Amino acid sequence: MHEEREQSLRLRTNLFWCDYCGFQQEKLYHVDGESLSSFSHLEKWKLICLVEQAVYHSHLRRQRMLGNQMQGGLGTPGALSHAYVQHPPLRCDIPDIRGLFYDDANKFLIAPTADRILYWKIAPFIPSGPPNSDPINEGPVLSVRYSLDHKVIGIQRSRHEIEFRSRETGVTCSKKCRADSETILGFFWTDCPTCDVILVKTSGLDLLSYEPQSHAFRLVESKKFNVSWYLYTHESRLILLASGMQCTMFTGYQFSAGGIVKIPKFEMMMSKTEANNKPVLAADDVHIVTVYGRIYCLQLDRVSTSLNLYRFYRDAVVQQCTLPTYSSRIAVSAVDNIIMVHQIDAKVVILYDVSLDSYAPVSAPLPLLVRGLPSNNRQASQTADSQSSAYGGTIYGDGWNFLIPDLICDAENGLLWRLHLDLEAIAASSSDAPSILEFLQRRKSDPSTIKAICLAIVRTIILERRPVITVAKAMDVVLDSYSHLMKMGGGLPGVRQIHEQSQRLGGQPVEGSHVISQGTSPGPTVSHSVNPDQAGGVANRSAQENSGVDLGIERTTLNTSSDSDEITNLSGVTSQGTSGYQTSEAITKRQQVVGEDSRPLSSGTSMQHGQHAGSVAISPIEMFQSVFAIVEDEMVGDPAYLSAVIMEFLRSASKAGLKAPPNLYLMMATLLARSNRYAEIALFVSNKILEPSKELAMQLMELGQQHPPTRKLGLDMLRERSLHHDYVAALLQDGYYLEALRYARKYKVITVQPALFLEKAVASNSAQNLAAVLSFFCEFTPSFKTTSDFGRYRHILSEMV
């Protein structure tokens, strides 16, 4: 019955518009007369996927057609998805292993056996070879973490004991807790200057310092409070400690190289059930992610099936928005600064970019696919079930564990996958070129591919003759991104070299436990709003993205002032978040509450933003070579449109403080002349819109063969730029040899051969003029009398007389 209903959805869907974020306009949906409200959330998601597939394939067909005309189409063959895992995975299904553990500090996947630890280094790439190993004592293993210098292995043996083993000597020591009053929840290593290991217990935190000489651990400090469970990621260096009846009260610390920062105590919001029961927040429902160097926390509210997004500041924890999930079973990943929300039941992925103007998804939800399967299995129509049978596991199976930021561990089958974004598919599924260019310029996963996609998008919108205002916005995005890179130091040396070539060529705390909420939005209605992280404009966004460059400085700043256990006074502002996005009024209120002095909490790792931005940024000369030089041949019959596009490019380059390549001015002049728009050429030259250069002057003189005023513009440009030799040669070419002589005398131009002047004088058949030219060169160049030209033309003069 369920399969028949799904088949009915596929065959009889009649949709005119699809707002996949909220389904608020249900009157536009009908399937054989049935209202969309009659479908379950899962059926809604499947319906949306069908619509997105139709839209995507429409774009794909258009890109393939375009690919016949130009190089570098955007279409991506194969199955439809925006996120995928690459086959083959890391296979760690070794006999006799006792579970799989992930050490996120060292990027180790660890598989303990009875007397050894096997581990794979999975960064920067998942390996294909055998694992490394270390001997250990026999006994139970609850978790394993290597020290940051890889010299010591920490093994949690029970809920009351952790064993530390020196890899060099094999010496072991143990840290135990009081079995009658507390238990050990876990531990982790840190690069904090005051301690090396943090023990997390139900009674609080123990900060331990390691002494290598004696292989002993010294207690530095104990922080006492009740802890139900905790969450920690090495990428953020942030630990969240849950407490309270519902586990919604949180205490946080950041242990980084700059010291210890205490996060204000705050409470996460939970909806009440119909029976007024108080649900308990589980550790699996809270996720710490780091994107663009900022630390966020995502909390699943299973009752309202929504995802609350929090951002950490030094003196506040801010609830940024609430995202609908339509399911109580989700997982969270972070890939290339994109937050992935996995819908486990619907088996689709939703992508969010927190740098966008709103918190709407980047694209519609689509399945997670396996790429790189054997050729006989790699079919475009392949389903999740067929893919599962192809690699021997189940997509979103019960054994899948999502490891922050971008890994999936299939414990049942002993497989480790890494998540990837299909940027080509995302680009092909969007018709909003400026927005997708902004999105791509913030990515760093595959710089060469990203740059190729961006250039192909710009070529495509020009060849499709999109509205000039759309092309202008696209130009602004590309050039503003490159300009910002240059202002930030130029990124990679290669980028600086391209740039140089382009330039040559052309609040008070109070007691309490609060979280700042953005107000309520009852029901499933989604109200789009402005992202408070968005400062407006590509350059401002890029400046925020680059916050990771100065993380070391930021950490120092955070630790120079005293830590506060309290948070900004939020009286009258705190409220329970519900499904829906924040309103702009609430954001304004929140910004006023947090204040300008509230600094964001930075992650403990550098983003290396300059490198990835340097590799994806597109210089003006690259725009000319890979866009304009290619599309010119394709648009011979429409010079007016291409001229308008180049004008917008010149405007955008000027606004960004960049010089356009000289060849672009030549192309512009040629296009205007081709349309007989000589008056505009004169206007652009006089107003310096067409940047004066020798090349442009020569081009104007050539274009002016049929239009003397335009040729005169070229002559005047040579003279104004003091290109004396070229100016004299141009006068000679036009027959003005006497004027050329006067100019040569005035500016002492000795590089033009006398024979050229004398030939012009002979051609005029004037003995007087020939005599004047001979006299000039005898006076101007004394050695002229000793040349053969002097005797020859003197003889011609005597015959003429």
Disulfide bonds with the S-S distance in Angstrom:
none
